[in-house]
Amino acid sequence: MYIVFECRKCGHNLYMDAYNIGWKHFKKLAEKDCPQCGEEGYENWILLGTNRTFPSDDAIAEDE
């Protein structure tokens, strides 16, 4: 299962593995720039919800 976030500017989605996630991962996400449009990370990512599958190769999985 993945937790899905969306860029406010361009709509790019990031997927984080819901089973291997901790507070440090959310901190990294908050600081992460959008890989598609380059928008700065702070207050950029919107929580969309969860998804059981990884939808495509276009999305980036965050499991650091």
C-alpha positions as CSV (number, residue, x, y, z in Angstrom):
1,M,0.0,0.0,0.0
2,Y,1.2,3.5,-0.8
3,I,0.5,6.9,0.6
4,V,0.0,9.4,-2.3
5,F,0.9,13.0,-2.4
6,E,0.4,15.6,-5.2
7,C,2.4,18.7,-6.2
8,R,0.2,21.8,-5.9
9,K,1.7,23.4,-9.0
10,C,1.8,20.6,-11.6
11,G,-0.2,17.7,-10.1
12,H,2.8,15.3,-10.1
13,N,2.2,12.4,-7.7
14,L,4.7,10.9,-5.2
15,Y,4.1,7.5,-3.7
16,M,5.5,6.5,-0.3
17,D,5.5,2.9,0.9
18,A,2.9,2.9,3.8
19,Y,4.5,-0.1,5.5
20,N,8.0,1.4,5.7
21,I,7.4,4.9,6.7
22,G,8.3,7.0,9.7
23,W,8.3,10.7,10.7
24,K,11.8,11.2,9.1
25,H,10.2,10.3,5.8
26,F,7.6,13.0,6.1
27,K,10.3,15.5,7.0
28,K,12.2,14.6,3.8
29,L,9.0,14.9,1.8
30,A,8.3,18.3,3.2
31,E,11.7,19.5,2.0
32,K,11.6,17.7,-1.4
33,D,11.3,19.7,-4.6
34,C,9.0,18.5,-7.2
35,P,11.0,16.3,-9.7
36,Q,8.7,17.3,-12.6
37,C,8.3,21.1,-12.3
38,G,10.9,22.0,-9.7
39,E,8.5,23.7,-7.3
40,E,10.1,24.1,-3.8
41,G,9.0,21.5,-1.3
42,Y,7.9,23.6,1.6
43,E,4.1,23.6,1.7
44,N,3.9,22.1,-1.8
45,W,2.7,18.5,-1.3
46,I,-1.0,17.7,-0.8
47,L,-2.0,14.4,0.8
48,L,-4.4,12.6,-1.6
49,G,-4.9,9.3,0.3
50,T,-3.8,5.7,-0.2
51,N,-3.5,3.4,-3.2
52,R,-3.0,-0.3,-3.1
53,T,-0.9,-0.5,-6.3
54,F,1.9,1.5,-7.9
55,P,0.1,2.9,-10.9
56,S,2.9,3.6,-13.5
57,D,6.5,4.1,-14.2
58,D,6.0,7.8,-14.3
59,A,5.5,8.1,-10.6
60,I,8.4,8.1,-8.1
61,A,8.3,5.8,-5.1
62,E,9.7,7.2,-1.9
63,D,11.1,4.4,0.3
64,E,14.4,5.9,1.5
